[in-house]
Amino acid sequence: MNKDELTDSLCEWLSVFLDAKYSNDYLIEVLKPESHLSRNTNIAIKKLDGYASFDFHTDIIGLLTHKENGEVEVVLMNRSLSAISLKEIGEMNCYSKILKSKHSFIASTKGLPDEVNLILLNDEIAEKLLKITDEMYIHIFKWDVENNQIDSLSAFPLKNNIITNK
């Protein structure tokens, strides 16, 4: 599986996930930004507070526009064909806090390397790395290429995981 195929599979997964959770109240868009969010011409992105200063981009972005009040919420996703590093987790942590994302995901066809996996098994460290707000965490998972779905045994955080419902 190449990056484009992985991106397409994850866009499809994210669309289904968001539709199941939010379609009653929100209009849902899933985009693959080509450049920094500050340069994106999407109307929903332009409604985000401070969007002109968002000189970064994620691989996939979900935009939830409330049907009644027009407010926009963001869902972020990065993907990789290699194992997920602490650097990637740190970047997503920053992006999630800046954009006040509703959900944030990091997906990889390789999952987490053993050393990062061991770090995240420590609840205190996992809280520091993955917790964005009291209700929101960065969710990390391995993408099962053969079955074109999430490998639920690889999902972090272990507690309160919206992917595995644990």
ZAKOL-940212 format. One record per atom (N, C-alpha, C, O): x, y, z; residue in three letters; atom name. Coordinates in steps of 0.2 Angstrom, whole numbers, plus 5000, padded with zeros to 4 digits. Example, Ala and Ser with C-alpha at 12.3 -4.5 7.8 and 13.67 -1.06 7.14 Angstrom:
2
    u    v    w residuo atomo
 5066 4972 5039     ALA     N
 5062 4978 5039     ALA    CA
 5066 4984 5039     ALA     C
 5071 4983 5042     ALA     O
 5064 4989 5035     SER     N
 5068 4995 5036     SER    CA
 5064 5000 5039     SER     C
 5067 5006 5040     SER     O
REM end
This chain:
166
    u    v    w residuo atomo
 5004 4994 5000     MET     N
 5000 5000 5000     MET    CA
 5004 5006 5000     MET     C
 5009 5007 5004     MET     O
 5003 5011 4995     ASN     N
 5007 5017 4995     ASN    CA
 5003 5022 4999     ASN     C
 4998 5021 5002     ASN     O
 5007 5028 5000     LYS     N
 5004 5034 5004     LYS    CA
 4997 5036 5001     LYS     C
 4992 5037 5005     LYS     O
 4996 5037 4995     ASP     N
 4990 5039 4992     ASP    CA
 4984 5034 4994     ASP     C
 4979 5036 4995     ASP     O
 4986 5027 4993     GLU     N
 4981 5022 4994     GLU    CA
 4979 5022 5002     GLU     C
 4973 5022 5004     GLU     O
 4984 5023 5006     LEU     N
 4983 5023 5013     LEU    CA
 4978 5030 5015     LEU     C
 4974 5029 5019     LEU     O
 4980 5035 5012     THR     N
 4976 5041 5013     THR    CA
 4969 5040 5011     THR     C
 4964 5042 5015     THR     O
 4968 5037 5005     ASP     N
 4961 5036 5003     ASP    CA
 4957 5032 5008     ASP     C
 4951 5033 5009     ASP     O
 4961 5026 5010     SER     N
 4957 5022 5015     SER    CA
 4955 5025 5021     SER     C
 4950 5024 5024     SER     O
 4960 5029 5024     LEU     N
 4959 5033 5030     LEU    CA
 4954 5038 5029     LEU     C
 4950 5039 5034     LEU     O
 4953 5041 5023     CYS     N
 4948 5046 5022     CYS    CA
 4941 5043 5022     CYS     C
 4936 5046 5025     CYS     O
 4941 5037 5019     GLU     N
 4935 5033 5019     GLU    CA
 4933 5031 5026     GLU     C
 4927 5032 5028     GLU     O
 4937 5029 5030     TRP     N
 4936 5027 5037     TRP    CA
 4934 5033 5041     TRP     C
 4929 5032 5045     TRP     O
 4937 5039 5040     LEU     N
 4935 5045 5044     LEU    CA
 4929 5047 5042     LEU     C
 4925 5049 5046     LEU     O
 4927 5047 5036     SER     N
 4920 5049 5034     SER    CA
 4915 5045 5037     SER     C
 4910 5047 5039     SER     O
 4916 5038 5037     VAL     N
 4911 5034 5040     VAL    CA
 4910 5035 5048     VAL     C
 4905 5035 5050     VAL     O
 4916 5036 5051     PHE     N
 4916 5037 5058     PHE    CA
 4913 5043 5060     PHE     C
 4909 5044 5064     PHE     O
 4914 5049 5056     LEU     N
 4911 5055 5058     LEU    CA
 4904 5055 5056     LEU     C
 4900 5058 5059     LEU     O
 4902 5052 5050     ASP     N
 4895 5051 5048     ASP    CA
 4891 5048 5054     ASP     C
 4885 5050 5056     ASP     O
 4893 5042 5056     ALA     N
 4890 5039 5062     ALA    CA
 4889 5043 5068     ALA     C
 4884 5042 5071     ALA     O
 4894 5047 5070     LYS     N
 4894 5050 5076     LYS    CA
 4890 5057 5076     LYS     C
 4887 5060 5080     LYS     O
 4891 5061 5070     TYR     N
 4889 5068 5070     TYR    CA
 4884 5070 5064     TYR     C
 4883 5076 5064     TYR     O
 4882 5066 5060     SER     N
 4878 5068 5054     SER    CA
 4872 5071 5056     SER     C
 4869 5074 5052     SER     O
 4869 5069 5061     ASN     N
 4862 5072 5063     ASN    CA
 4863 5080 5064     ASN     C
 4858 5084 5063     ASN     O
 4869 5082 5067     ASP     N
 4870 5089 5069     ASP    CA
 4874 5093 5064     ASP     C
 4874 5099 5065     ASP     O
 4879 5090 5061     TYR     N
 4884 5093 5057     TYR    CA
 4884 5091 5049     TYR     C
 4882 5085 5048     TYR     O
 4886 5096 5045     LEU     N
 4888 5094 5038     LEU    CA
 4895 5092 5039     LEU     C
 4899 5095 5042     LEU     O
 4897 5087 5035     ILE     N
 4904 5084 5036     ILE    CA
 4907 5084 5030     ILE     C
 4905 5082 5024     ILE     O
 4914 5086 5030     GLU     N
 4918 5086 5024     GLU    CA
 4925 5083 5027     GLU     C
 4927 5084 5032     GLU     O
 4928 5079 5022     VAL     N
 4934 5076 5024     VAL    CA
 4939 5078 5018     VAL     C
 4937 5076 5012     VAL     O
 4944 5081 5020     LEU     N
 4949 5084 5015     LEU    CA
 4956 5081 5015     LEU     C
 4958 5079 5021     LEU     O
 4959 5082 5010     LYS     N
 4967 5080 5010     LYS    CA
 4970 5086 5008     LYS     C
 4971 5088 5002     LYS     O
 4972 5091 5013     PRO     N
 4975 5097 5011     PRO    CA
 4982 5096 5007     PRO     C
 4986 5092 5009     PRO     O
 4982 5100 5002     GLU     N
 4988 5100 4998     GLU    CA
 4994 5104 5001     GLU     C
 5000 5103 5000     GLU     O
 4992 5109 5005     SER     N
 4997 5114 5008     SER    CA
 4995 5116 5015     SER     C
 4990 5113 5018     SER     O
 4998 5121 5018     HIS     N
 4996 5124 5024     HIS    CA
 4989 5126 5025     HIS     C
 4986 5128 5020     HIS     O
 4986 5125 5031     LEU     N
 4979 5126 5032     LEU    CA
 4978 5134 5030     LEU     C
 4972 5136 5028     LEU     O
 4983 5138 5032     SER     N
 4982 5145 5031     SER    CA
 4981 5147 5023     SER     C
 4978 5152 5022     SER     O
 4983 5142 5019     ARG     N
 4982 5144 5012     ARG    CA
 4976 5140 5008     ARG     C
 4975 5141 5002     ARG     O
 4973 5136 5012     ASN     N
 4967 5133 5010     ASN    CA
 4961 5137 5009     ASN     C
 4960 5142 5012     ASN     O
 4958 5136 5003     THR     N
 4952 5141 5001     THR    CA
 4945 5138 5003     THR     C
 4940 5141 5002     THR     O
 4945 5133 5007     ASN     N
 4939 5130 5010     ASN    CA
 4936 5135 5014     ASN     C
 4939 5137 5019     ASN     O
 4929 5136 5013     ILE     N
 4925 5141 5017     ILE    CA
 4925 5139 5024     ILE     C
 4926 5143 5029     ILE     O
 4924 5133 5026     ALA     N
 4924 5130 5033     ALA    CA
 4931 5132 5037     ALA     C
 4931 5134 5042     ALA     O
 4936 5131 5033     ILE     N
 4943 5132 5036     ILE    CA
 4944 5139 5038     ILE     C
 4946 5141 5043     ILE     O
 4941 5143 5033     LYS     N
 4942 5151 5034     LYS    CA
 4938 5153 5040     LYS     C
 4939 5159 5042     LYS     O
 4933 5149 5042     LYS     N
 4929 5151 5048     LYS    CA
 4933 5150 5055     LYS     C
 4930 5152 5060     LYS     O
 4938 5146 5055     LEU     N
 4942 5144 5061     LEU    CA
 4945 5151 5063     LEU     C
 4949 5154 5059     LEU     O
 4945 5152 5070     ASP     N
 4948 5157 5073     ASP    CA
 4956 5157 5072     ASP     C
 4959 5152 5073     ASP     O
 4959 5162 5069     GLY     N
 4966 5162 5068     GLY    CA
 4968 5158 5062     GLY     C
 4974 5157 5061     GLY     O
 4964 5156 5057     TYR     N
 4966 5151 5052     TYR    CA
 4972 5154 5048     TYR     C
 4976 5150 5045     TYR     O
 4972 5161 5047     ALA     N
 4978 5164 5043     ALA    CA
 4985 5162 5046     ALA     C
 4990 5163 5042     ALA     O
 4985 5161 5052     SER     N
 4992 5159 5055     SER    CA
 4993 5152 5055     SER     C
 4998 5150 5058     SER     O
 4989 5147 5053     PHE     N
 4990 5140 5053     PHE    CA
 4995 5138 5047     PHE     C
 4992 5135 5042     PHE     O
 5001 5139 5048     ASP     N
 5006 5138 5043     ASP    CA
 5009 5131 5044     ASP     C
 5015 5130 5045     ASP     O
 5004 5126 5044     PHE     N
 5006 5119 5045     PHE    CA
 5000 5115 5042     PHE     C
 4994 5118 5041     PHE     O
 5001 5109 5040     HIS     N
 4995 5105 5038     HIS    CA
 4996 5098 5040     HIS     C
 5001 5095 5042     HIS     O
 4990 5095 5041     THR     N
 4989 5088 5042     THR    CA
 4987 5084 5036     THR     C
 4985 5087 5031     THR     O
 4988 5078 5036     ASP     N
 4987 5074 5030     ASP    CA
 4980 5073 5028     ASP     C
 4978 5073 5022     ASP     O
 4975 5073 5033     ILE     N
 4968 5073 5032     ILE    CA
 4965 5078 5037     ILE     C
 4967 5078 5043     ILE     O
 4960 5081 5035     ILE     N
 4956 5085 5040     ILE    CA
 4949 5084 5039     ILE     C
 4946 5084 5033     ILE     O
 4945 5083 5045     GLY     N
 4938 5083 5044     GLY    CA
 4935 5089 5047     GLY     C
 4937 5092 5052     GLY     O
 4930 5092 5043     LEU     N
 4927 5098 5045     LEU    CA
 4920 5097 5047     LEU     C
 4916 5094 5043     LEU     O
 4918 5099 5053     LEU     N
 4911 5098 5055     LEU    CA
 4908 5105 5056     LEU     C
 4910 5108 5060     LEU     O
 4903 5106 5051     THR     N
 4900 5113 5051     THR    CA
 4893 5111 5054     THR     C
 4889 5108 5051     THR     O
 4892 5115 5060     HIS     N
 4885 5114 5063     HIS    CA
 4879 5116 5059     HIS     C
 4880 5122 5056     HIS     O
 4874 5112 5058     LYS     N
 4869 5114 5054     LYS    CA
 4865 5120 5056     LYS     C
 4862 5123 5052     LYS     O
 4865 5121 5062     GLU     N
 4860 5127 5065     GLU    CA
 4864 5133 5065     GLU     C
 4862 5138 5063     GLU     O
 4870 5133 5069     ASN     N
 4874 5139 5070     ASN    CA
 4880 5140 5065     ASN     C
 4883 5146 5066     ASN     O
 4882 5136 5061     GLY     N
 4887 5136 5056     GLY    CA
 4894 5136 5059     GLY     C
 4899 5137 5056     GLY     O
 4895 5135 5066     GLU     N
 4901 5134 5069     GLU    CA
 4905 5128 5066     GLU     C
 4902 5123 5065     GLU     O
 4911 5129 5066     VAL     N
 4915 5123 5063     VAL    CA
 4920 5120 5068     VAL     C
 4923 5124 5072     VAL     O
 4920 5114 5068     GLU     N
 4924 5110 5072     GLU    CA
 4929 5106 5068     GLU     C
 4927 5104 5062     GLU     O
 4935 5104 5070     VAL     N
 4940 5101 5066     VAL    CA
 4942 5094 5069     VAL     C
 4942 5093 5075     VAL     O
 4943 5089 5064     VAL     N
 4946 5083 5066     VAL    CA
 4952 5082 5062     VAL     C
 4952 5083 5056     VAL     O
 4957 5080 5066     LEU     N
 4964 5080 5062     LEU    CA
 4966 5073 5062     LEU     C
 4965 5068 5066     LEU     O
 4970 5071 5056     MET     N
 4973 5065 5056     MET    CA
 4979 5065 5052     MET     C
 4980 5068 5046     MET     O
 4984 5062 5054     ASN     N
 4991 5061 5051     ASN    CA
 4992 5053 5050     ASN     C
 4989 5049 5053     ASN     O
 4995 5052 5044     ARG     N
 4996 5045 5042     ARG    CA
 5003 5044 5040     ARG     C
 5007 5048 5038     ARG     O
 5006 5037 5041     SER     N
 5013 5036 5040     SER    CA
 5013 5029 5037     SER     C
 5009 5024 5039     SER     O
 5018 5027 5033     LEU     N
 5019 5021 5031     LEU    CA
 5025 5018 5035     LEU     C
 5026 5012 5035     LEU     O
 5028 5022 5040     SER     N
 5033 5019 5044     SER    CA
 5030 5019 5051     SER     C
 5024 5022 5052     SER     O
 5034 5017 5056     ALA     N
 5032 5017 5063     ALA    CA
 5031 5024 5066     ALA     C
 5034 5029 5063     ALA     O
 5026 5025 5070     ILE     N
 5024 5032 5073     ILE    CA
 5030 5034 5078     ILE     C
 5031 5030 5083     ILE     O
 5033 5040 5077     SER     N
 5038 5042 5082     SER    CA
 5035 5047 5087     SER     C
 5029 5049 5086     SER     O
 5039 5048 5092     LEU     N
 5037 5053 5097     LEU    CA
 5036 5060 5094     LEU     C
 5032 5064 5096     LEU     O
 5040 5061 5089     LYS     N
 5040 5068 5086     LYS    CA
 5033 5069 5082     LYS     C
 5030 5074 5083     LYS     O
 5031 5063 5079     GLU     N
 5024 5064 5076     GLU    CA
 5019 5065 5081     GLU     C
 5014 5069 5080     GLU     O
 5019 5062 5087     ILE     N
 5014 5062 5092     ILE    CA
 5015 5069 5095     ILE     C
 5009 5073 5096     ILE     O
 5021 5072 5096     GLY     N
 5022 5079 5098     GLY    CA
 5019 5084 5093     GLY     C
 5015 5089 5096     GLY     O
 5020 5083 5087     GLU     N
 5017 5088 5082     GLU    CA
 5009 5088 5082     GLU     C
 5006 5093 5082     GLU     O
 5006 5082 5083     MET     N
 4999 5081 5083     MET    CA
 4996 5084 5089     MET     C
 4991 5087 5089     MET     O
 5000 5084 5095     ASN     N
 4998 5087 5101     ASN    CA
 4998 5094 5100     ASN     C
 4993 5097 5102     ASN     O
 5003 5097 5097     CYS     N
 5003 5104 5096     CYS    CA
 4997 5107 5091     CYS     C
 4993 5111 5093     CYS     O
 4996 5103 5086     TYR     N
 4991 5105 5081     TYR    CA
 4984 5104 5084     TYR     C
 4980 5109 5083     TYR     O
 4983 5099 5088     SER     N
 4977 5098 5091     SER    CA
 4975 5103 5096     SER     C
 4969 5106 5097     SER     O
 4980 5106 5100     LYS     N
 4979 5111 5105     LYS    CA
 4978 5118 5101     LYS     C
 4973 5122 5103     LYS     O
 4981 5119 5096     ILE     N
 4981 5125 5092     ILE    CA
 4974 5126 5089     ILE     C
 4970 5131 5090     ILE     O
 4971 5120 5086     LEU     N
 4965 5120 5083     LEU    CA
 4959 5118 5087     LEU     C
 4953 5118 5085     LEU     O
 4961 5116 5093     LYS     N
 4955 5114 5098     LYS    CA
 4951 5108 5094     LYS     C
 4945 5109 5094     LYS     O
 4955 5104 5092     SER     N
 4951 5098 5088     SER    CA
 4946 5094 5092     SER     C
 4947 5093 5098     SER     O
 4941 5092 5089     LYS     N
 4936 5088 5092     LYS    CA
 4939 5081 5093     LYS     C
 4938 5077 5098     LYS     O
 4943 5078 5088     HIS     N
 4946 5072 5088     HIS    CA
 4953 5073 5084     HIS     C
 4954 5077 5080     HIS     O
 4958 5069 5086     SER     N
 4964 5069 5083     SER    CA
 4967 5061 5082     SER     C
 4966 5057 5087     SER     O
 4969 5060 5076     PHE     N
 4971 5053 5075     PHE    CA
 4978 5053 5072     PHE     C
 4980 5057 5068     PHE     O
 4982 5047 5073     ILE     N
 4988 5046 5070     ILE    CA
 4988 5039 5068     ILE     C
 4987 5034 5072     ILE     O
 4988 5037 5061     ALA     N
 4988 5030 5059     ALA    CA
 4994 5029 5055     ALA     C
 4997 5033 5052     ALA     O
 4996 5022 5056     SER     N
 5002 5020 5052     SER    CA
 5001 5012 5050     SER     C
 4997 5009 5054     SER     O
 5004 5011 5045     THR     N
 5004 5004 5043     THR    CA
 5008 4999 5047     THR     C
 5008 4993 5047     THR     O
 5013 5003 5051     LYS     N
 5018 4999 5055     LYS    CA
 5016 4999 5062     LYS     C
 5019 4996 5066     LYS     O
 5011 5004 5064     GLY     N
 5010 5005 5071     GLY    CA
 5015 5008 5075     GLY     C
 5019 5013 5072     GLY     O
 5016 5007 5081     LEU     N
 5021 5010 5086     LEU    CA
 5027 5005 5086     LEU     C
 5027 4999 5087     LEU     O
 5033 5008 5086     PRO     N
 5039 5004 5088     PRO    CA
 5039 5002 5095     PRO     C
 5036 5005 5099     PRO     O
 5042 4997 5097     ASP     N
 5042 4994 5103     ASP    CA
 5044 4999 5109     ASP     C
 5041 5000 5114     ASP     O
 5049 5004 5107     GLU     N
 5051 5009 5113     GLU    CA
 5045 5014 5114     GLU     C
 5044 5016 5120     GLU     O
 5042 5016 5109     VAL     N
 5036 5021 5110     VAL    CA
 5030 5017 5113     VAL     C
 5027 5020 5117     VAL     O
 5029 5011 5111     ASN     N
 5024 5007 5114     ASN    CA
 5025 5006 5121     ASN     C
 5020 5007 5125     ASN     O
 5031 5005 5123     LEU     N
 5033 5004 5131     LEU    CA
 5032 5011 5134     LEU     C
 5029 5010 5140     LEU     O
 5033 5016 5131     ILE     N
 5032 5023 5134     ILE    CA
 5025 5024 5136     ILE     C
 5023 5026 5141     ILE     O
 5021 5022 5131     LEU     N
 5014 5024 5131     LEU    CA
 5010 5019 5136     LEU     C
 5004 5020 5138     LEU     O
 5013 5013 5138     LEU     N
 5010 5009 5142     LEU    CA
 5010 5012 5149     LEU     C
 5007 5010 5154     LEU     O
 5015 5017 5151     ASN     N
 5015 5020 5157     ASN    CA
 5009 5026 5157     ASN     C
 5010 5030 5153     ASN     O
 5004 5025 5161     ASP     N
 4998 5029 5161     ASP    CA
 5000 5036 5161     ASP     C
 4997 5041 5158     ASP     O
 5005 5038 5166     GLU     N
 5006 5045 5167     GLU    CA
 5009 5048 5161     GLU     C
 5008 5054 5159     GLU     O
 5014 5045 5158     ILE     N
 5017 5047 5152     ILE    CA
 5012 5048 5146     ILE     C
 5012 5052 5142     ILE     O
 5008 5042 5145     ALA     N
 5003 5042 5140     ALA    CA
 4998 5048 5141     ALA     C
 4996 5052 5136     ALA     O
 4996 5050 5147     GLU     N
 4992 5056 5148     GLU    CA
 4995 5062 5146     GLU     C
 4992 5066 5142     GLU     O
 5002 5063 5147     LYS     N
 5005 5069 5145     LYS    CA
 5006 5070 5138     LYS     C
 5005 5075 5135     LYS     O
 5007 5064 5134     LEU     N
 5008 5064 5127     LEU    CA
 5001 5064 5123     LEU     C
 5001 5068 5118     LEU     O
 4996 5061 5125     LEU     N
 4990 5060 5121     LEU    CA
 4984 5064 5124     LEU     C
 4980 5065 5120     LEU     O
 4984 5067 5130     LYS     N
 4979 5070 5132     LYS    CA
 4979 5078 5130     LYS     C
 4984 5081 5130     LYS     O
 4973 5080 5127     ILE     N
 4973 5087 5124     ILE    CA
 4969 5091 5129     ILE     C
 4970 5096 5131     ILE     O
 4963 5088 5131     THR     N
 4958 5091 5136     THR    CA
 4956 5085 5140     THR     C
 4958 5080 5139     THR     O
 4952 5087 5145     ASP     N
 4949 5082 5149     ASP    CA
 4945 5076 5145     ASP     C
 4945 5071 5147     ASP     O
 4942 5079 5140     GLU     N
 4938 5074 5136     GLU    CA
 4941 5072 5130     GLU     C
 4939 5067 5126     GLU     O
 4947 5074 5128     MET     N
 4950 5073 5121     MET    CA
 4957 5070 5121     MET     C
 4961 5073 5125     MET     O
 4958 5065 5118     TYR     N
 4965 5062 5117     TYR    CA
 4967 5061 5110     TYR     C
 4962 5061 5106     TYR     O
 4973 5061 5109     ILE     N
 4975 5059 5102     ILE    CA
 4975 5051 5102     ILE     C
 4977 5048 5107     ILE     O
 4972 5049 5097     HIS     N
 4971 5042 5096     HIS    CA
 4975 5039 5091     HIS     C
 4976 5042 5085     HIS     O
 4979 5034 5092     ILE     N
 4984 5031 5088     ILE    CA
 4982 5024 5087     ILE     C
 4980 5020 5091     ILE     O
 4983 5022 5080     PHE     N
 4982 5015 5078     PHE    CA
 4986 5013 5072     PHE     C
 4988 5017 5068     PHE     O
 4986 5006 5072     LYS     N
 4990 5003 5066     LYS    CA
 4984 5002 5061     LYS     C
 4979 4999 5063     LYS     O
 4985 5003 5055     TRP     N
 4980 5002 5049     TRP    CA
 4982 4995 5047     TRP     C
 4987 4994 5044     TRP     O
 4977 4990 5047     ASP     N
 4978 4983 5045     ASP    CA
 4977 4984 5037     ASP     C
 4971 4984 5035     ASP     O
 4982 4983 5033     VAL     N
 4982 4984 5026     VAL    CA
 4978 4978 5023     VAL     C
 4974 4979 5018     VAL     O
 4979 4972 5025     GLU     N
 4976 4966 5022     GLU    CA
 4968 4967 5023     GLU     C
 4964 4965 5018     GLU     O
 4966 4969 5029     ASN     N
 4958 4969 5030     ASN    CA
 4955 4976 5029     ASN     C
 4949 4977 5030     ASN     O
 4960 4981 5027     ASN     N
 4958 4988 5026     ASN    CA
 4953 4991 5032     ASN     C
 4948 4993 5031     ASN     O
 4956 4990 5038     GLN     N
 4953 4992 5044     GLN    CA
 4958 4993 5050     GLN     C
 4964 4992 5049     GLN     O
 4956 4996 5055     ILE     N
 4960 4997 5061     ILE    CA
 4961 4991 5064     ILE     C
 4957 4987 5065     ILE     O
 4968 4990 5066     ASP     N
 4970 4984 5070     ASP    CA
 4968 4987 5077     ASP     C
 4972 4990 5081     ASP     O
 4962 4984 5080     SER     N
 4960 4987 5087     SER    CA
 4965 4985 5092     SER     C
 4964 4988 5097     SER     O
 4969 4980 5092     LEU     N
 4973 4978 5097     LEU    CA
 4979 4983 5097     LEU     C
 4983 4983 5102     LEU     O
 4980 4987 5092     SER     N
 4986 4992 5092     SER    CA
 4983 4999 5095     SER     C
 4988 5004 5095     SER     O
 4977 5000 5096     ALA     N
 4974 5007 5098     ALA    CA
 4976 5010 5104     ALA     C
 4976 5006 5109     ALA     O
 4979 5016 5104     PHE     N
 4980 5020 5110     PHE    CA
 4976 5026 5110     PHE     C
 4974 5028 5105     PHE     O
 4974 5029 5116     PRO     N
 4975 5026 5123     PRO    CA
 4971 5020 5124     PRO     C
 4966 5019 5121     PRO     O
 4974 5017 5129     LEU     N
 4970 5010 5131     LEU    CA
 4964 5011 5134     LEU     C
 4959 5008 5133     LEU     O
 4963 5017 5138     LYS     N
 4957 5019 5142     LYS    CA
 4953 5024 5138     LYS     C
 4956 5028 5134     LYS     O
 4947 5024 5138     ASN     N
 4942 5029 5135     ASN    CA
 4944 5029 5127     ASN     C
 4944 5035 5125     ASN     O
 4945 5024 5124     ASN     N
 4947 5024 5117     ASN    CA
 4940 5024 5113     ASN     C
 4936 5019 5113     ASN     O
 4939 5029 5109     ILE     N
 4933 5030 5105     ILE    CA
 4933 5025 5099     ILE     C
 4928 5024 5096     ILE     O
 4939 5022 5097     ILE     N
 4940 5018 5092     ILE    CA
 4938 5011 5094     ILE     C
 4934 5007 5090     ILE     O
 4940 5008 5100     THR     N
 4938 5002 5102     THR    CA
 4933 5002 5107     THR     C
 4930 4997 5109     THR     O
 4930 5008 5109     ASN     N
 4925 5009 5114     ASN    CA
 4927 5006 5121     ASN     C
 4922 5003 5124     ASN     O
 4933 5006 5123     LYS     N
 4935 5003 5129     LYS    CA
 4936 5009 5134     LYS     C
 4938 5008 5140     LYS     O
REM end
